[in-house]
């Protein structure tokens, strides 16, 4: 990974936003049409998210993409 601190910060931000929407990892995964393990790996800084997944997550939580990137 080229920027582990940013990947970790993004994972923390995703978890914070997911929990603020009172969503479980599975619920978010279902809404975003991704695997639960993908959400887990993002939140635990084990996966560098793609633009496609970013957009899916923001749409699933009904938040602007910029909110996900505000970390």
C-alpha angles and dihedrals in degrees: 000000000000099000112022095170092058091046090052092046091050091051091052090049093049092051092048092051093043092051092046087058089049092239127147119223089255093051092050091047091052093048093046093043093236131119119271089237088061091058090046093050093048093050091047094047093245096119133049104222123232125226090249091057092044091056092046092051094049092048092046091054092039093234132126115267088238090065090062091051096046098100 
